[in-house]
């Protein structure tokens, strides 16, 4: 594919997001955000959520998003600040190596970076640039992307308001090499400090495959609108250790998703997410979300 067309499509997507975000920000001046979220979820995802009487897991997640102090969620969503929390919990060795923290795209000295690295914005999702070979890097294009990220706040796009106060910065981290095409992402969904189910994600080309397992690695067929991995992933040899780490990081929280990676039998921390899939969890069936809601205690 022509690289210029690829870059054009990327910016069109992001500017479209910025426009939608601004529209929602204006609407939020006239409609209470929980009601606006219910409306958008109904129109965009064709799902009903009741944030006045939350029972399903997604409803409880969103109720807490709009009715509790977001400062702790904001701190741990920040991809730089969360590293300190992970280290304090005793998992410093499970953090990827950090090469730099930047507030402007011109602060990044690409000559000083290793041949492979990953750039991430600290204040949002889908703001990552994976560089497997610096020799093929178009520095100008990367700087343009970084500039765009630093001038974008997506809190209103998905009405995930705990993103609003997070500082806009860029981190550069170690590139994790699994020796395979694509990275397997293990997402441990924790309610009241306990792992309740595990979502396994793997990208192959433009397709994103998903599988769900319980903590004994029994498959749960509870997805809608998503493709399962053709060959179900094998149970990780260190699954118990991964679960223990996820629960240590989730201790004391009503809900959080802990993302981990596994490279050469070593566990690496990914991120903490408090409103996965914009809080709607639209890939899961309503029956599953209702069952999982029983394990999440809403706290004011």
C-alpha positions as CSV (number, residue, x, y, z in Angstrom):
1,X,0.0,0.0,0.0
2,X,1.2,3.5,-0.8
3,X,2.7,5.0,2.4
4,X,1.3,8.4,1.7
5,X,-2.2,6.9,1.5
6,X,-1.6,5.0,4.7
7,X,-0.6,8.3,6.5
8,X,-3.5,10.2,5.0
9,X,-5.9,7.5,6.3
10,X,-4.3,7.7,9.7
11,X,-4.8,11.4,10.0
12,X,-8.3,11.3,8.6
13,X,-9.2,8.8,11.3
14,X,-7.8,10.9,14.1
15,X,-9.2,14.2,12.9
16,X,-12.6,12.5,12.6
17,X,-12.2,11.4,16.2
18,X,-11.3,15.0,17.3
19,X,-14.4,16.3,15.6
20,X,-16.7,13.7,17.3
21,X,-15.0,14.4,20.6
22,X,-15.7,18.1,20.3
23,X,-19.4,17.4,19.4
24,X,-19.8,15.3,22.5
25,X,-18.1,17.9,24.6
26,X,-20.7,20.4,23.5
27,X,-23.5,18.0,24.0
28,X,-22.2,17.3,27.6
29,X,-23.0,21.0,28.4
30,X,-26.7,20.2,27.9
31,X,-27.0,16.5,28.7
32,X,-25.7,14.8,31.8
33,X,-22.7,12.7,30.9
34,X,-24.2,9.4,32.2
35,X,-27.4,10.0,30.1
36,X,-25.2,10.9,27.1
37,X,-23.2,7.7,27.5
38,X,-26.4,5.7,27.5
39,X,-27.6,7.4,24.3
40,X,-24.3,7.0,22.5
41,X,-24.0,3.3,23.5
42,X,-27.5,2.6,22.2
43,X,-26.8,4.4,18.9
44,X,-23.3,3.3,18.3
45,X,-23.1,-0.2,19.9
46,X,-26.8,-1.1,19.8
47,X,-26.6,-2.0,23.5
48,X,-28.8,-0.8,26.4
49,X,-27.1,0.2,29.6
50,X,-28.8,1.4,32.8
51,X,-26.6,3.6,34.8
52,X,-29.2,4.5,37.4
53,X,-29.6,0.9,38.5
54,X,-26.4,-0.8,37.5
55,X,-26.3,-4.6,37.6
56,X,-24.1,-5.7,34.6
57,X,-20.4,-5.3,34.9
58,X,-20.2,-2.6,32.3
59,X,-23.0,-0.6,34.0
60,X,-21.1,-0.8,37.4
61,X,-17.8,0.2,35.7
62,X,-19.5,3.3,34.2
63,X,-21.4,4.1,37.3
64,X,-18.2,4.3,39.2
65,X,-16.6,6.3,36.4
66,X,-19.2,9.0,36.7
67,X,-20.0,9.0,40.5
68,X,-16.6,8.4,42.2
69,X,-13.4,10.4,42.5
70,X,-11.3,9.7,39.4
71,X,-7.9,10.8,40.7
72,X,-6.6,7.3,41.5
73,X,-7.9,6.0,38.1
74,X,-6.2,8.9,36.3
75,X,-2.9,8.3,38.1
76,X,-2.8,4.6,37.2
77,X,-4.0,5.1,33.7
78,X,-1.1,7.4,33.0
79,X,1.4,5.1,31.3
80,X,4.3,6.8,33.0
81,X,3.0,7.3,36.5
82,X,1.7,3.7,36.7
83,X,5.3,2.4,36.5
84,X,5.9,3.7,40.0
85,X,2.8,1.9,41.3
86,X,3.9,-1.4,39.7
87,X,7.4,-1.0,41.2
88,X,6.0,-0.3,44.7
89,X,3.9,-3.5,44.4
90,X,7.2,-5.4,44.0
91,X,7.1,-5.9,40.2
92,X,9.8,-3.5,39.0
93,X,11.5,-6.4,37.3
94,X,8.4,-6.9,35.2
95,X,8.5,-3.4,33.7
96,X,9.9,-2.8,30.2
97,X,13.0,-0.7,30.0
98,X,12.3,3.0,29.8
99,X,14.4,5.0,27.3
100,X,12.8,8.4,27.7
101,X,10.0,10.7,28.7
102,X,9.1,13.6,26.4
103,X,6.7,16.6,26.4
104,X,7.4,17.6,22.8
105,X,8.1,15.6,19.6
106,X,11.3,17.6,19.1
107,X,12.7,16.4,22.4
108,X,13.0,12.8,21.0
109,X,16.5,12.2,19.9
110,X,16.0,9.3,17.5
111,X,19.8,8.9,17.0
112,X,20.2,8.0,20.6
113,X,17.4,5.4,20.6
114,X,18.1,1.7,20.1
115,X,17.3,0.0,16.8
116,X,13.9,-1.2,18.1
117,X,11.6,0.7,20.4
118,X,8.0,1.6,21.2
119,X,6.6,5.1,21.6
120,X,3.4,5.5,23.6
121,X,1.3,8.5,24.7
122,X,0.8,8.6,28.4
123,X,-2.8,9.9,28.2
124,X,-4.8,7.7,25.9
125,X,-5.2,4.5,24.0
126,X,-4.4,3.7,20.4
127,X,-1.5,6.2,20.6
128,X,1.4,3.8,20.1
129,X,4.2,3.5,17.5
130,X,6.1,0.3,17.3
131,X,9.5,0.5,15.6
132,X,11.0,-2.9,14.8
133,X,13.7,-1.5,12.6
134,X,15.0,2.1,13.0
135,X,16.8,1.9,9.7
136,X,13.4,2.0,8.0
137,X,11.9,4.7,10.2
138,X,10.5,7.8,8.7
139,X,11.3,10.3,11.5
140,X,9.2,13.1,10.0
141,X,6.1,10.9,9.9
142,X,6.6,9.7,13.4
143,X,7.0,13.3,14.7
144,X,3.8,14.3,13.0
145,X,1.9,11.5,14.8
146,X,3.5,12.3,18.1
147,X,2.5,16.0,17.6
148,X,-1.1,14.9,16.9
149,X,-1.2,12.8,20.1
150,X,0.2,15.6,22.2
151,X,-2.6,17.9,21.0
152,X,-5.4,15.4,21.5
153,X,-7.4,14.4,24.6
154,X,-9.9,11.7,24.0
155,X,-11.8,11.9,27.2
156,X,-14.9,13.2,25.5
157,X,-14.7,10.9,22.5
158,X,-15.7,7.9,24.7
159,X,-16.8,9.8,27.7
160,X,-14.1,8.2,29.8
161,X,-13.6,11.3,31.9
162,X,-10.7,10.0,34.1
163,X,-8.5,10.6,31.0
164,X,-9.2,14.3,31.1
165,X,-6.5,15.4,33.7
166,X,-3.7,13.1,32.6
167,X,-0.6,14.9,31.4
168,X,0.1,14.7,27.7
169,X,3.5,13.1,27.4
170,X,5.3,10.5,25.4
171,X,7.3,7.6,26.7
172,X,9.8,5.4,24.8
173,X,10.0,1.8,26.0
174,X,11.8,-1.4,25.2
175,X,10.6,-3.4,22.2
176,X,9.5,-6.9,23.2
177,X,10.5,-9.5,20.7
178,X,8.6,-12.8,20.9
179,X,10.1,-14.1,17.7
180,X,6.7,-14.3,16.2
181,X,4.5,-12.0,14.1
182,X,2.3,-10.1,16.4
183,X,2.2,-10.0,20.2
184,X,-0.2,-11.9,22.4
185,X,-1.9,-9.7,25.0
186,X,-3.3,-11.3,28.2
187,X,-6.0,-9.1,29.7
188,X,-6.9,-10.1,33.3
189,X,-10.3,-8.7,34.2
190,X,-10.3,-8.2,38.0
191,X,-13.4,-7.5,40.2
192,X,-12.9,-6.8,43.9
193,X,-9.2,-7.8,43.5
194,X,-9.8,-11.2,42.0
195,X,-9.2,-12.3,38.4
196,X,-12.7,-13.3,37.1
197,X,-11.8,-14.0,33.4
198,X,-9.0,-13.6,30.9
199,X,-9.2,-12.0,27.5
200,X,-6.5,-13.1,25.1
201,X,-5.9,-10.8,22.1
202,X,-3.7,-11.4,19.1
203,X,-3.4,-9.3,15.9
204,X,-2.7,-11.0,12.6
205,X,-2.6,-8.5,9.7
206,X,-5.7,-6.4,10.0
207,X,-7.6,-9.0,12.0
208,X,-7.8,-8.9,15.8
209,X,-8.5,-12.3,17.3
210,X,-10.0,-12.7,20.8
211,X,-10.5,-15.7,23.2
212,X,-11.9,-15.7,26.7
213,X,-10.9,-18.1,29.4
214,X,-11.6,-18.6,33.1
215,X,-8.8,-18.8,35.6
216,X,-8.4,-22.6,35.0
217,X,-8.0,-21.9,31.2
218,X,-11.4,-23.3,30.3
219,X,-12.7,-21.5,27.2
220,X,-15.7,-19.2,27.6
221,X,-17.7,-18.6,24.5
222,X,-19.1,-15.3,25.5
223,X,-18.0,-13.0,22.7
224,X,-20.1,-11.2,20.1
225,X,-18.9,-9.4,17.0
226,X,-15.3,-10.8,17.4
227,X,-13.3,-13.6,15.8
228,X,-11.8,-16.2,18.1
229,X,-8.2,-17.2,17.5
230,X,-8.3,-20.1,14.9
231,X,-6.0,-22.2,17.1
232,X,-6.8,-21.5,20.7
233,X,-3.8,-20.3,22.5
234,X,-2.1,-22.7,24.9
235,X,-2.3,-22.3,28.6
236,X,0.8,-20.2,29.7
237,X,3.2,-22.2,31.8
238,X,3.2,-19.4,34.4
239,X,-0.5,-18.7,34.4
240,X,-0.7,-18.9,38.2
241,X,2.1,-16.4,38.5
242,X,0.4,-14.1,36.1
243,X,-2.9,-14.3,38.0
244,X,-1.0,-13.6,41.3
245,X,0.6,-10.6,39.8
246,X,-2.7,-9.3,38.4
247,X,-4.4,-9.7,41.7
248,X,-1.6,-8.0,43.6
249,X,-1.9,-5.0,41.3
250,X,-5.7,-5.0,41.5
251,X,-5.9,-5.3,45.3
252,X,-8.4,-2.9,46.8
253,X,-10.0,-1.9,43.5
254,X,-13.6,-2.6,42.6
255,X,-12.6,-3.3,39.0
256,X,-9.5,-3.0,36.8
257,X,-8.2,-4.8,33.8
258,X,-4.5,-5.8,34.1
259,X,-2.7,-6.3,30.8
260,X,0.4,-8.5,30.8
261,X,2.7,-9.9,28.1
262,X,4.7,-13.1,28.1
263,X,8.1,-13.2,26.4
264,X,10.4,-16.2,26.8
265,X,8.5,-17.2,29.9
266,X,9.0,-13.8,31.5
267,X,6.0,-11.7,32.4
268,X,5.9,-8.0,31.4
269,X,3.5,-5.4,32.6
270,X,1.4,-3.7,29.9
271,X,-1.1,-1.3,31.5
272,X,-4.0,-0.9,33.9
273,X,-7.4,-0.1,32.3
274,X,-10.4,1.0,34.3
275,X,-12.9,1.4,31.5
276,X,-12.0,-1.3,28.9
277,X,-13.8,-1.0,25.5
278,X,-14.9,2.5,26.6
279,X,-16.5,0.9,29.6
280,X,-19.2,-0.7,27.5
281,X,-17.4,-4.1,27.1
282,X,-19.3,-4.4,23.8
283,X,-17.5,-7.6,22.8
284,X,-19.2,-9.6,25.6
285,X,-22.8,-10.9,25.7
286,X,-25.2,-9.2,28.1
287,X,-25.8,-12.4,30.0
288,X,-22.1,-12.8,30.6
289,X,-21.8,-9.1,31.8
290,X,-24.8,-9.6,34.1
291,X,-23.2,-12.7,35.6
292,X,-19.8,-10.9,36.0
293,X,-21.6,-7.9,37.6
294,X,-22.3,-10.0,40.7
295,X,-18.6,-10.0,41.5
296,X,-18.0,-6.2,41.3
297,X,-19.0,-4.2,44.4
298,X,-19.9,-0.7,43.5
299,X,-18.3,1.8,45.9
300,X,-19.0,5.5,46.2
